[in-house]
């Protein structure tokens, strides 16, 4: 079994993710092989007192990049948008970030 910190890599901090925080939606970059139930369990384990309602995932291919004659791809990324239940408390890491923006 993989650990929660192996499934959740890092938070995604963009303008779109900041706007979604008002609706208790938080975005994370996750491991490519992780499924929705593993992501839900990992979020609830890492952040105590948080109850996950749903998880939406998206997987994007890497972009083609060239340098001279050599070409290759940037790595694939899988992101998860986690929606919390209405009675759940927020994630403190994101709450501090949202206050700085305001």
C-alpha positions in Angstrom: 0.0 0.0 0.0 1.3 3.4 -0.9 1.5 6.2 1.6 -0.7 9.3 1.5 2.2 11.6 0.8 3.2 9.4 -2.2 -0.3 9.9 -3.7 -0.7 13.7 -3.1 2.4 15.4 -4.7 1.7 19.1 -4.3 -1.1 21.7 -4.3 -1.9 23.6 -7.6 -1.9 27.3 -6.9 -3.4 29.2 -9.8 -6.0 31.9 -10.2 -8.7 29.4 -11.2 -7.9 27.2 -8.1 -8.1 30.3 -5.9 -11.6 31.2 -7.3 -12.8 27.6 -6.6 -11.7 27.8 -2.9 -14.9 29.8 -2.1 -16.9 26.7 -3.0 -14.6 24.4 -1.0 -12.9 23.0 -4.0 -9.1 22.4 -3.7 -6.8 21.3 -6.5 -3.8 19.0 -6.1 -1.3 17.3 -8.3 -1.4 13.6 -7.7 0.4 10.4 -8.7 -0.5 9.2 -12.2 -1.6 5.7 -11.0 -3.8 7.0 -8.1 -7.6 6.4 -8.3 -10.3 8.5 -6.8 -10.8 6.4 -3.7 -7.1 6.5 -2.9 -7.0 10.3 -3.4 -10.0 10.7 -1.1 -8.4 8.5 1.7 -5.1 10.4 1.3 -6.7 13.8 1.7 -8.7 12.8 4.8 -5.5 11.2 6.3 -3.2 14.2 5.7 -5.6 17.0 6.7 -7.4 16.0 9.9 -11.1 17.0 10.3 -11.6 17.2 6.5 -14.5 15.3 4.9 -14.3 14.8 1.1 -17.6 14.8 -0.8 -16.2 14.1 -4.3 -13.0 13.9 -6.3 -12.7 14.9 -10.0 -9.5 13.9 -11.8 -7.9 15.0 -15.1 -4.8 13.7 -16.8 -2.9 15.9 -19.3 -0.2 14.7 -21.7 3.1 16.4 -21.7 3.8 19.1 -24.3 6.2 18.6 -27.2 9.4 20.7 -26.7 12.4 21.1 -29.0 15.8 22.4 -28.6 17.7 22.4 -31.9 17.3 18.9 -33.5 16.4 17.2 -30.3 12.8 17.0 -29.3 10.9 15.4 -26.4 8.0 15.7 -24.1 7.5 17.4 -20.7 6.1 14.9 -18.1 2.5 13.9 -17.9 0.5 15.4 -15.0 -2.6 14.2 -13.2 -4.6 16.7 -11.2 -7.4 16.2 -8.7 -10.1 18.7 -7.8 -11.3 17.7 -4.3 -14.7 19.0 -3.2 -15.3 19.1 0.6 -18.6 18.5 2.4 -20.5 21.6 3.6 -20.0 20.7 7.3 -16.3 20.0 6.8 -13.6 22.5 7.9 -11.4 24.0 5.3 -7.8 23.1 4.6 -5.5 25.4 6.7 -2.7 25.5 4.1 -5.1 26.9 1.4 -7.0 29.2 3.8 -3.7 31.1 4.5 -3.0 31.5 0.8 -6.5 32.8 0.0 -6.3 35.4 2.7 -3.0 36.8 1.3 -4.6 37.3 -2.1 -7.6 39.3 -0.8 
